Structures are given as C-alpha cells and as structure tokens.
Amino acid sequence: MKLAVAQSCSTRGDVTLNIENHIKYAREASKLGVSYLIFPELSLTGYELDVAKEVAFELDDVRLQPLFEAAKDYQISLGVGAPMTSQGSLKIGLFVIHKDGTAEVYEKMHLHEGEEVYFNNGNTYHLIEVGGQRVANAICADTTNPSHAKGCAELGATVYIAGVLVTPQGYAKDASLWSSYAKKHNMLVAIANYNQPSGGLAAAGKSAVWYGDQLLAQANEDDDVLVVAQITDEGWSAKVYQV
C-alpha cells in the first residue's frame, strides 16, 4: 500500500485552476500506485480566510465533480482542503473523495489563533481504512495539539496524515511534534505543506514522512513534489518524486 502527500501551491480563490492542479498531482500519484493522496490545508482555495465564506463548499458541490471523476479515472482516493458550510456554520474542511464515487468530510477540530474569526471548530475525529491501514486525518493546528494525535492513536490509527500551512519560522517546532507522534504512538506521520506563500503567509515546504524514530523522506522548500510512503513486509519506506 502506498499513500502520499502533495507539496503544492494554490491560487487565491481560483477553484477551477486549483482543481486542475489537484488533478495533475492525482494523475502522477496514480502512476506511482498511490491509494490515498492528501493536499495542504484549504488547498482548493488557498489559505485565504477573508474569501472563505464566499467560496465555501458543501459535500454535493458541483465544483467537486472533476475531482470525483479524477478519483474514479485514476483509481485513487483524494483528500482535498476547502472551507465548507456545515450545519449553518463555516468550517475548515477536508473532503475525502474515494475512487468508488463516495465521499466524506472531516472538520478541523483545533483552530489556529485568528481562524476563529471566520470558522467554527469541528468536534469529531475522522479515520478511514486504506489498504489495511487505519488512517487518521488531521488539518494543520490539529497536529500541534498532542491530544489530537493521542486521540487518533487510541482509536487505532496506524497512520496520521495532515494538510497544513506551516511557515519557515514555525516549522522546526511543529516538526519536532510530528516526529514525536511517530515514535510515541507507533504511527506513520505524513505532512503535506504549501511550497509558496498563501494568505499572506510564507510557506516552509519540507513536506515529510516519519515513522518510529526516523525521518523517512522530506521535500525541499519550494519544489512541486509528492512524498510517497509505502509499506511492505519489511516495514515503511518513503521517497520524494517530482511532479
């Protein structure tokens, strides 16, 4: 089984262009045999909080149709980030679009300072089965709250995967947490970060995968890449591929 994180960028509020970019990554991941591909936080719109309400999605949003078609055509499940309307409030969401045409959503549980001006918290963990692995989804500030990773581990997660927007100034501190989860909870930890600024924030890139006490693979700061993790009888390994 292979899963991957996409290190990419997004154009402010341009859903059509961003979806085209997502499909390019999905196509390349499919060629590598990836079963599940995750993109950075709010990847369909960019981390553009001030336009989130006007471009917010719902699960049956017609704008998602090209991603449903790509998931089916390339036989890959996609985790794409977008603002979403849920029970009358705005959430930072992850749409998980499966290759069989079904979909589900995860709502970010822990908001970063300032996000509460625009969004409300989700309140439910989200795990899916992929190739015999129990994969827990997370979004950015979820991963800097150790209780979130702990809660996912207690639910049986063997993989903890997240789309984020992490700055160069914040990367080292956050990465130390991510690596600690891999060791403490015996989970593969995989992080998809932006490689270009979004929402006025610089992005650190360095999307990466950890397992046990090892950093298995890490992207450079500004490359368009997939970081692909694979499990075999020998255990987890990972590699960076250009897109």
N, C-alpha and C positions, 0 to 999 in steps of 0.2 A: 504494500500500500504506500502511495505517495501523497503528500499534501504539500501545499506551497503558500508562501506569502508573496504578494506583489509589491515591489517598491516602485512607486509611480508618482505622478503628479496629476492635478486636476485643474481645469479651467473654471474660474469663478462663475458659478451659477449656470454654466452651459451643459445642461444634462445630455443633450444629443451628442456633443463632442466627447464628453466624458464616457458615455456608454460605448462609443466607437473605440475608445482607448481600452476600456474593460474587455471588449470582445477580442481585441488584438492579444491581450495578455491571456485570455481564456484559450484562444487558439494555440498559442505557444505552449501553454501548460499542458494542453491536451496531447500535443506531440510528445511530451515528456512522460505521459502516463499518469498525470496528476488526477486524483479523485476529488480533492477539495481545495479551492483557491480562495484566499482571503485578501481583501484590499484594505487600504488605510481608512481611518475614520472619516465619515462623511465624504467618501470618495466620489459619489455621483454628482456632488455639487461643489466640492471643495469645503474647507473648514471656514465657511463664510456665514457666521452666525446671524448677521443682520439681514440676510436674504432667505434664511431657512424657512420662515413661515410661508413666504410666497411660493416657494418651490417644493414644499413638503409633499411626501408621498403617502399613499395608502397601499395595502398589500395587493389590491387588484388594479393598481395604477397602470393605465395603458402604456405609459412611457417605459415600463419594465419589460414589455413584450420582447424586444430584441434580445434581452438577456435570457429570457425563458427559451427563446429559440436557440441561442448560442449554447446554453447548458445542454439542451437536447442534442443539437448537432454535434457537439464536441464531447458529449457524454462526460460531463464534469459538473460538479456542484460548485456554486459561486456564493461567496459571502461579500456583499457589497454594502457600503455605508451610505446612509442618507437620513436627512431629517424626515420624521414621519409623524402623522397625526394618529393618535391612539386615544380612544375614549374621550375625545374632545380636547386633548392637550397635546403639546408638541414634545416629541422625544427624539433623542439621538438614537437612531435605529441601525440594525444590521438585518438586511434582507438575505435570507439563505434560500437560494433558488436551486432546486435539485434537478438532476438530469432527467427525472421521470415526470417533470412538469408540475410538481408540487412545490410549495414554498412555505416558509415560516419566518417569524421575526424575533429578534432579541432587542430589548430596550435597555440602553445603558443604565446601570444601577448607581454608579458613583459619578457625579458631575464634577468637572474641574471648576475652580473658582471663576466666576463670571458667566458660566454656562447657565446658571440657574435664572439669569435674567430672561433667557429665551426658552429654556426647556424645563421639563419635569423629569424626575427620576423614574426609571423602571424599578420593578421590585421582585423579579423572578430570574433565577439562573436559567441558562439555556445550554443544553447538551444534546448532541446528535451522535449517531453511530456511523462511523465511516471505516469500512474495511476492517472491521473487528476492533477498532479503537473507539473509545468513548471520548468525544471531542467537546470540550467546553469553550464556548465563545465568550469573548470579552471585548470591551472597547476602551481604549486609552486609560482614563483615570481609574477605571475598574482595576487595572493592573498595578496601580500604585497604592491600592488598599489591600494589604495582605489578607484581610478577611475574605475577599472575593476569591482569590486563588485557593484559600483553605476550604471555603465552602464548596467550590467545584471539585476539589480533591475528595472531600467527604462524600460527594455524590458519585464517586467512582471515575472521575476524569483521568484518562491516561495522556491526554493532550490538552494544552491550554494555549489558545490561539487568539490573537487580537490585532485589530487595525487601530493605529494610533497616529497622532501628530505630536512628535517629540522634538524639541528644539536642541541645538548643539549644547546649550547651557544645561539642559536637564537630562541629557542622555546618560551620562555616567551613573548618576544616582538611580535612574529608573532601571538601567541595565543590571545594576547590582541586585535589585529586587527580582527582576525576571530570572536571573541566573540562580538566585536563592530558591525560587519556587521549583525549578527543575530538580535541584538537589534535595530539598526538604520533602517535596511531595512526590518525587519519582515520576514526574510528568515531563513529556516533551513540551517545551515552551517556544512558541513561534510568534514573531512580531513583524507586522507589515507597517512600515513608516513611509511618509512622504519623502521625496528627494528634491523637492523645490518648495519655496515658500507658499503658504496658503493662509488666507485670512490675516495677512499682515505679520505672520509668524514665520521665522526661518525654520527649516526642517533639517534634522541631523542625518537623514538617511539611515545607513547602518542596520537595515532590516536583518534579522538574525534568528538563529535557532539554537537552543540549548537543550542538553539532556544530561542528567546526573551532574557531575561537576565540570562538564566540558561545554565550551562554545563550539558547536559543530560547524557552523558556517555563518559568515557575516558579509553583507554587501558593503560597497564603498558609499561615500556620502551622497553622490548625485547620479549614480548610474540607474538606468531603466533595467531592472532585473527581476527574475524570480529566484527566490531562495527555496529550494525543494528539499524536503525531508523524506526519507524512505526507511521503512522498517523491513528487515529481513530476519532470517533465523539468527544472524549474528548481532542483531540489535539495530539501533537508529544510526543513520548517517545523513549527511546533508551536503548540498553543493549549490553554488551560485551560477545561474545561467543568464546571459544577456538576452534582452527582448528587442 
